Amino acid sequence: MPMDLPKPIADYVEANARLDIDGMLQPFQRDAVFIDNGKHFEGHAAIRKLFEEEVIPVKAIFMPDTVREEGDDIVVEGPAHGDFPGSPLRFTYRFTLADGAIRTLETTV
């Protein structure tokens, strides 16, 4: 990985590169919130369903190329590629970490 990401974020990105749902879910707190382009998913079950229905079928893999801190958030940007219209698309991932885990993740195109 070309940049120094906090461990929970690095773990998520590495698992996403393998399209490993369990690995992608592991860095999230049990009651974490994932906001995907305005749609809210709360808790492991809802986030797992998002991965199963919208990430894995299109093989969406995020390749971060920039990282910065904004207040309490870690903002990671880069292209995502896969079997979806417009691939690759540039995404912004805004992470909030707490207790060594992902508390919230908001993705926008």
VMD Tcl script that builds the backbone (N, CA, C; Angstrom):
set m [mol new atoms 327]
animate dup $m
set s [atomselect $m all]
$s set {name element resname resid chain x y z} {
  {N N MET 1 A 0.850 -1.174 0.000}
  {CA C MET 1 A 0.000 0.000 0.000}
  {C C MET 1 A 0.897 1.239 0.000}
  {N N PRO 2 A 0.654 2.191 -0.887}
  {CA C PRO 2 A 1.571 3.303 -1.081}
  {C C PRO 2 A 1.527 4.378 0.003}
  {N N MET 3 A 0.643 4.290 0.965}
  {CA C MET 3 A 0.557 5.337 1.979}
  {C C MET 3 A 0.345 4.725 3.351}
  {N N ASP 4 A 0.604 5.540 4.355}
  {CA C ASP 4 A 0.480 5.091 5.735}
  {C C ASP 4 A -0.940 5.364 6.226}
  {N N LEU 5 A -1.771 4.343 6.229}
  {CA C LEU 5 A -3.157 4.472 6.689}
  {C C LEU 5 A -3.272 3.910 8.096}
  {N N PRO 6 A -4.166 4.482 8.924}
  {CA C PRO 6 A -4.424 3.868 10.226}
  {C C PRO 6 A -4.855 2.409 10.034}
  {N N LYS 7 A -4.487 1.548 10.973}
  {CA C LYS 7 A -4.706 0.100 10.836}
  {C C LYS 7 A -6.126 -0.291 10.431}
  {N N PRO 8 A -7.193 0.240 11.071}
  {CA C PRO 8 A -8.528 -0.205 10.651}
  {C C PRO 8 A -8.824 0.123 9.191}
  {N N ILE 9 A -8.344 1.274 8.737}
  {CA C ILE 9 A -8.574 1.666 7.341}
  {C C ILE 9 A -7.739 0.792 6.415}
  {N N ALA 10 A -6.472 0.576 6.751}
  {CA C ALA 10 A -5.619 -0.295 5.945}
  {C C ALA 10 A -6.204 -1.699 5.863}
  {N N ASP 11 A -6.707 -2.213 6.991}
  {CA C ASP 11 A -7.316 -3.552 6.997}
  {C C ASP 11 A -8.533 -3.604 6.074}
  {N N TYR 12 A -9.368 -2.565 6.119}
  {CA C TYR 12 A -10.545 -2.508 5.253}
  {C C TYR 12 A -10.126 -2.484 3.775}
  {N N VAL 13 A -9.183 -1.610 3.429}
  {CA C VAL 13 A -8.746 -1.478 2.038}
  {C C VAL 13 A -8.128 -2.784 1.542}
  {N N GLU 14 A -7.301 -3.419 2.366}
  {CA C GLU 14 A -6.666 -4.678 1.963}
  {C C GLU 14 A -7.701 -5.790 1.766}
  {N N ALA 15 A -8.697 -5.858 2.649}
  {CA C ALA 15 A -9.753 -6.874 2.497}
  {C C ALA 15 A -10.603 -6.589 1.266}
  {N N ASN 16 A -10.854 -5.307 0.997}
  {CA C ASN 16 A -11.620 -4.949 -0.199}
  {C C ASN 16 A -10.877 -5.378 -1.459}
  {N N ALA 17 A -9.555 -5.246 -1.462}
  {CA C ALA 17 A -8.766 -5.655 -2.631}
  {C C ALA 17 A -8.912 -7.150 -2.902}
  {N N ARG 18 A -9.200 -7.927 -1.842}
  {CA C ARG 18 A -9.411 -9.382 -1.982}
  {C C ARG 18 A -10.898 -9.722 -2.157}
  {N N LEU 19 A -11.775 -8.695 -2.104}
  {CA C LEU 19 A -13.234 -8.887 -2.121}
  {C C LEU 19 A -13.649 -9.858 -1.013}
  {N N ASP 20 A -13.069 -9.663 0.159}
  {CA C ASP 20 A -13.278 -10.500 1.343}
  {C C ASP 20 A -14.276 -9.795 2.277}
  {N N ILE 21 A -15.530 -10.221 2.236}
  {CA C ILE 21 A -16.578 -9.556 3.021}
  {C C ILE 21 A -16.272 -9.594 4.510}
  {N N ASP 22 A -15.903 -10.749 5.044}
  {CA C ASP 22 A -15.618 -10.840 6.480}
  {C C ASP 22 A -14.459 -9.921 6.863}
  {N N GLY 23 A -13.424 -9.896 6.037}
  {CA C GLY 23 A -12.295 -9.025 6.293}
  {C C GLY 23 A -12.656 -7.557 6.202}
  {N N MET 24 A -13.536 -7.198 5.258}
  {CA C MET 24 A -13.977 -5.813 5.125}
  {C C MET 24 A -14.798 -5.381 6.330}
  {N N LEU 25 A -15.575 -6.287 6.869}
  {CA C LEU 25 A -16.469 -5.973 7.985}
  {C C LEU 25 A -15.731 -5.906 9.323}
  {N N GLN 26 A -14.666 -6.671 9.457}
  {CA C GLN 26 A -13.964 -6.820 10.729}
  {C C GLN 26 A -13.520 -5.491 11.347}
  {N N PRO 27 A -13.007 -4.503 10.592}
  {CA C PRO 27 A -12.527 -3.275 11.228}
  {C C PRO 27 A -13.642 -2.336 11.720}
  {N N PHE 28 A -14.893 -2.650 11.409}
  {CA C PHE 28 A -16.008 -1.797 11.821}
  {C C PHE 28 A -16.479 -2.146 13.232}
  {N N GLN 29 A -16.842 -1.119 14.006}
  {CA C GLN 29 A -17.506 -1.364 15.281}
  {C C GLN 29 A -18.835 -2.058 15.000}
  {N N ARG 30 A -19.335 -2.804 15.977}
  {CA C ARG 30 A -20.593 -3.564 15.784}
  {C C ARG 30 A -21.752 -2.655 15.363}
  {N N ASP 31 A -21.795 -1.437 15.916}
  {CA C ASP 31 A -22.903 -0.517 15.621}
  {C C ASP 31 A -22.465 0.613 14.677}
  {N N ALA 32 A -21.436 0.365 13.881}
  {CA C ALA 32 A -20.913 1.378 12.964}
  {C C ALA 32 A -21.967 1.803 11.952}
  {N N VAL 33 A -21.743 2.961 11.367}
  {CA C VAL 33 A -22.619 3.491 10.327}
  {C C VAL 33 A -21.801 3.659 9.051}
  {N N PHE 34 A -22.346 3.143 7.948}
  {CA C PHE 34 A -21.746 3.284 6.622}
  {C C PHE 34 A -22.742 4.084 5.801}
  {N N ILE 35 A -22.316 5.238 5.304}
  {CA C ILE 35 A -23.171 6.085 4.470}
  {C C ILE 35 A -22.609 6.016 3.058}
  {N N ASP 36 A -23.344 5.364 2.179}
  {CA C ASP 36 A -22.905 5.139 0.802}
  {C C ASP 36 A -23.688 6.058 -0.122}
  {N N ASN 37 A -23.046 7.162 -0.530}
  {CA C ASN 37 A -23.711 8.146 -1.393}
  {C C ASN 37 A -25.090 8.520 -0.869}
  {N N GLY 38 A -25.162 8.791 0.429}
  {CA C GLY 38 A -26.402 9.263 1.052}
  {C C GLY 38 A -27.279 8.176 1.644}
  {N N LYS 39 A -27.040 6.916 1.323}
  {CA C LYS 39 A -27.836 5.814 1.885}
  {C C LYS 39 A -27.148 5.318 3.153}
  {N N HIS 40 A -27.936 5.212 4.249}
  {CA C HIS 40 A -27.396 4.840 5.554}
  {C C HIS 40 A -27.557 3.340 5.822}
  {N N PHE 41 A -26.481 2.736 6.324}
  {CA C PHE 41 A -26.467 1.337 6.722}
  {C C PHE 41 A -25.872 1.301 8.122}
  {N N GLU 42 A -26.632 0.795 9.095}
  {CA C GLU 42 A -26.171 0.800 10.474}
  {C C GLU 42 A -26.032 -0.609 11.009}
  {N N GLY 43 A -24.861 -0.908 11.576}
  {CA C GLY 43 A -24.594 -2.219 12.163}
  {C C GLY 43 A -24.031 -3.202 11.156}
  {N N HIS 44 A -23.407 -4.243 11.695}
  {CA C HIS 44 A -22.740 -5.237 10.855}
  {C C HIS 44 A -23.667 -5.902 9.850}
  {N N ALA 45 A -24.886 -6.246 10.261}
  {CA C ALA 45 A -25.792 -6.955 9.342}
  {C C ALA 45 A -26.121 -6.091 8.127}
  {N N ALA 46 A -26.415 -4.828 8.348}
  {CA C ALA 46 A -26.764 -3.934 7.242}
  {C C ALA 46 A -25.560 -3.666 6.351}
  {N N ILE 47 A -24.386 -3.488 6.967}
  {CA C ILE 47 A -23.179 -3.234 6.182}
  {C C ILE 47 A -22.803 -4.478 5.379}
  {N N ARG 48 A -22.941 -5.655 5.980}
  {CA C ARG 48 A -22.679 -6.904 5.247}
  {C C ARG 48 A -23.582 -7.004 4.018}
  {N N LYS 49 A -24.855 -6.682 4.198}
  {CA C LYS 49 A -25.810 -6.749 3.077}
  {C C LYS 49 A -25.381 -5.787 1.963}
  {N N LEU 50 A -24.932 -4.589 2.331}
  {CA C LEU 50 A -24.424 -3.633 1.341}
  {C C LEU 50 A -23.270 -4.253 0.560}
  {N N PHE 51 A -22.308 -4.842 1.262}
  {CA C PHE 51 A -21.168 -5.469 0.596}
  {C C PHE 51 A -21.628 -6.597 -0.325}
  {N N GLU 52 A -22.543 -7.433 0.171}
  {CA C GLU 52 A -23.027 -8.582 -0.606}
  {C C GLU 52 A -23.793 -8.162 -1.855}
  {N N GLU 53 A -24.534 -7.060 -1.767}
  {CA C GLU 53 A -25.406 -6.660 -2.871}
  {C C GLU 53 A -24.792 -5.630 -3.813}
  {N N GLU 54 A -23.878 -4.784 -3.305}
  {CA C GLU 54 A -23.417 -3.675 -4.128}
  {C C GLU 54 A -21.909 -3.632 -4.369}
  {N N VAL 55 A -21.135 -4.369 -3.603}
  {CA C VAL 55 A -19.679 -4.340 -3.786}
  {C C VAL 55 A -19.197 -5.606 -4.493}
  {N N ILE 56 A -19.519 -6.752 -3.922}
  {CA C ILE 56 A -19.010 -8.025 -4.449}
  {C C ILE 56 A -19.523 -8.323 -5.866}
  {N N PRO 57 A -20.832 -8.162 -6.148}
  {CA C PRO 57 A -21.303 -8.510 -7.496}
  {C C PRO 57 A -20.618 -7.731 -8.621}
  {N N VAL 58 A -20.214 -6.484 -8.349}
  {CA C VAL 58 A -19.566 -5.684 -9.388}
  {C C VAL 58 A -18.051 -5.625 -9.214}
  {N N LYS 59 A -17.543 -6.404 -8.236}
  {CA C LYS 59 A -16.098 -6.467 -7.977}
  {C C LYS 59 A -15.494 -5.080 -7.789}
  {N N ALA 60 A -16.164 -4.242 -6.983}
  {CA C ALA 60 A -15.721 -2.868 -6.746}
  {C C ALA 60 A -14.539 -2.851 -5.779}
  {N N ILE 61 A -13.403 -2.408 -6.274}
  {CA C ILE 61 A -12.177 -2.355 -5.477}
  {C C ILE 61 A -11.680 -0.912 -5.441}
  {N N PHE 62 A -11.516 -0.391 -4.223}
  {CA C PHE 62 A -11.066 0.975 -3.978}
  {C C PHE 62 A -9.549 0.998 -3.889}
  {N N MET 63 A -8.923 1.920 -4.619}
  {CA C MET 63 A -7.464 2.038 -4.667}
  {C C MET 63 A -7.066 3.437 -4.178}
  {N N PRO 64 A -6.881 3.626 -2.886}
  {CA C PRO 64 A -6.593 4.965 -2.377}
  {C C PRO 64 A -5.252 5.499 -2.875}
  {N N ASP 65 A -5.262 6.816 -3.174}
  {CA C ASP 65 A -4.003 7.435 -3.590}
  {C C ASP 65 A -3.686 8.708 -2.808}
  {N N THR 66 A -4.617 9.193 -1.997}
  {CA C THR 66 A -4.338 10.339 -1.127}
  {C C THR 66 A -5.016 10.115 0.222}
  {N N VAL 67 A -4.425 10.692 1.258}
  {CA C VAL 67 A -5.000 10.615 2.602}
  {C C VAL 67 A -4.690 11.924 3.313}
  {N N ARG 68 A -5.660 12.401 4.093}
  {CA C ARG 68 A -5.448 13.610 4.887}
  {C C ARG 68 A -6.364 13.569 6.103}
  {N N GLU 69 A -6.015 14.339 7.104}
  {CA C GLU 69 A -6.860 14.479 8.283}
  {C C GLU 69 A -7.677 15.751 8.144}
  {N N GLU 70 A -8.944 15.661 8.495}
  {CA C GLU 70 A -9.832 16.823 8.562}
  {C C GLU 70 A -10.554 16.743 9.887}
  {N N GLY 71 A -10.097 17.514 10.857}
  {CA C GLY 71 A -10.665 17.436 12.196}
  {C C GLY 71 A -10.440 16.048 12.757}
  {N N ASP 72 A -11.527 15.394 13.172}
  {CA C ASP 72 A -11.447 14.042 13.726}
  {C C ASP 72 A -11.531 12.958 12.657}
  {N N ASP 73 A -11.684 13.350 11.399}
  {CA C ASP 73 A -11.867 12.385 10.317}
  {C C ASP 73 A -10.578 12.157 9.550}
  {N N ILE 74 A -10.490 10.966 8.965}
  {CA C ILE 74 A -9.433 10.626 8.017}
  {C C ILE 74 A -10.110 10.545 6.653}
  {N N VAL 75 A -9.661 11.360 5.716}
  {CA C VAL 75 A -10.259 11.399 4.383}
  {C C VAL 75 A -9.289 10.730 3.418}
  {N N VAL 76 A -9.805 9.706 2.726}
  {CA C VAL 76 A -9.004 8.921 1.794}
  {C C VAL 76 A -9.679 9.010 0.429}
  {N N GLU 77 A -8.888 9.332 -0.587}
  {CA C GLU 77 A -9.448 9.457 -1.929}
  {C C GLU 77 A -8.713 8.551 -2.899}
  {N N GLY 78 A -9.429 8.170 -3.953}
  {CA C GLY 78 A -8.818 7.364 -4.987}
  {C C GLY 78 A -9.874 6.741 -5.878}
  {N N PRO 79 A -9.433 6.072 -6.928}
  {CA C PRO 79 A -10.377 5.439 -7.840}
  {C C PRO 79 A -10.871 4.089 -7.314}
  {N N ALA 80 A -12.082 3.773 -7.694}
  {CA C ALA 80 A -12.616 2.420 -7.504}
  {C C ALA 80 A -12.890 1.871 -8.897}
  {N N HIS 81 A -12.485 0.645 -9.093}
  {CA C HIS 81 A -12.729 0.024 -10.391}
  {C C HIS 81 A -13.497 -1.272 -10.185}
  {N N GLY 82 A -14.174 -1.683 -11.239}
  {CA C GLY 82 A -14.948 -2.920 -11.180}
  {C C GLY 82 A -15.845 -3.019 -12.391}
  {N N ASP 83 A -16.818 -3.903 -12.290}
  {CA C ASP 83 A -17.754 -4.136 -13.385}
  {C C ASP 83 A -18.997 -3.275 -13.195}
  {N N PHE 84 A -18.825 -1.950 -13.249}
  {CA C PHE 84 A -19.954 -1.030 -13.095}
  {C C PHE 84 A -19.774 0.129 -14.072}
  {N N PRO 85 A -20.883 0.766 -14.460}
  {CA C PRO 85 A -20.802 1.862 -15.438}
  {C C PRO 85 A -19.881 2.983 -14.959}
  {N N GLY 86 A -19.039 3.456 -15.859}
  {CA C GLY 86 A -18.145 4.559 -15.559}
  {C C GLY 86 A -16.838 4.163 -14.903}
  {N N SER 87 A -16.649 2.881 -14.646}
  {CA C SER 87 A -15.435 2.416 -13.975}
  {C C SER 87 A -14.210 2.797 -14.788}
  {N N PRO 88 A -13.179 3.306 -14.120}
  {CA C PRO 88 A -13.099 3.601 -12.692}
  {C C PRO 88 A -13.723 4.958 -12.356}
  {N N LEU 89 A -14.249 5.045 -11.153}
  {CA C LEU 89 A -14.798 6.290 -10.626}
  {C C LEU 89 A -13.950 6.720 -9.438}
  {N N ARG 90 A -13.774 8.013 -9.287}
  {CA C ARG 90 A -12.999 8.538 -8.159}
  {C C ARG 90 A -13.928 8.729 -6.963}
  {N N PHE 91 A -13.531 8.161 -5.824}
  {CA C PHE 91 A -14.328 8.217 -4.606}
  {C C PHE 91 A -13.592 8.969 -3.510}
  {N N THR 92 A -14.371 9.524 -2.594}
  {CA C THR 92 A -13.861 10.066 -1.342}
  {C C THR 92 A -14.455 9.224 -0.224}
  {N N TYR 93 A -13.593 8.693 0.630}
  {CA C TYR 93 A -14.004 7.912 1.797}
  {C C TYR 93 A -13.656 8.735 3.027}
  {N N ARG 94 A -14.653 9.056 3.828}
  {CA C ARG 94 A -14.441 9.830 5.057}
  {C C ARG 94 A -14.671 8.890 6.245}
  {N N PHE 95 A -13.585 8.568 6.944}
  {CA C PHE 95 A -13.615 7.650 8.073}
  {C C PHE 95 A -13.589 8.414 9.391}
  {N N THR 96 A -14.381 7.963 10.345}
  {CA C THR 96 A -14.251 8.381 11.733}
  {C C THR 96 A -13.899 7.129 12.520}
  {N N LEU 97 A -12.795 7.191 13.242}
  {CA C LEU 97 A -12.328 6.046 14.012}
  {C C LEU 97 A -12.605 6.273 15.492}
  {N N ALA 98 A -12.839 5.190 16.213}
  {CA C ALA 98 A -13.008 5.231 17.665}
  {C C ALA 98 A -12.596 3.883 18.232}
  {N N ASP 99 A -11.837 3.908 19.305}
  {CA C ASP 99 A -11.415 2.682 19.985}
  {C C ASP 99 A -10.766 1.685 19.033}
  {N N GLY 100 A -9.951 2.174 18.096}
  {CA C GLY 100 A -9.218 1.295 17.197}
  {C C GLY 100 A -10.061 0.635 16.123}
  {N N ALA 101 A -11.237 1.200 15.841}
  {CA C ALA 101 A -12.132 0.617 14.841}
  {C C ALA 101 A -12.808 1.737 14.047}
  {N N ILE 102 A -13.435 1.350 12.942}
  {CA C ILE 102 A -14.178 2.308 12.132}
  {C C ILE 102 A -15.532 2.548 12.782}
  {N N ARG 103 A -15.790 3.786 13.155}
  {CA C ARG 103 A -17.075 4.175 13.744}
  {C C ARG 103 A -18.064 4.575 12.644}
  {N N THR 104 A -17.598 5.400 11.705}
  {CA C THR 104 A -18.421 5.769 10.554}
  {C C THR 104 A -17.552 5.801 9.309}
  {N N LEU 105 A -18.188 5.514 8.197}
  {CA C LEU 105 A -17.560 5.639 6.886}
  {C C LEU 105 A -18.589 6.227 5.954}
  {N N GLU 106 A -18.231 7.346 5.350}
  {CA C GLU 106 A -19.098 7.971 4.344}
  {C C GLU 106 A -18.369 7.993 3.019}
  {N N THR 107 A -19.006 7.430 1.986}
  {CA C THR 107 A -18.405 7.413 0.652}
  {C C THR 107 A -19.203 8.315 -0.270}
  {N N THR 108 A -18.485 9.065 -1.090}
  {CA C THR 108 A -19.119 9.911 -2.106}
  {C C THR 108 A -18.298 9.829 -3.380}
  {N N VAL 109 A -18.981 10.042 -4.482}
  {CA C VAL 109 A -18.324 10.047 -5.804}
  {C C VAL 109 A -17.982 11.480 -6.148}
}
mol reanalyze $m
mol bondsrecalc $m
mol representation Tube
mol addrep $m
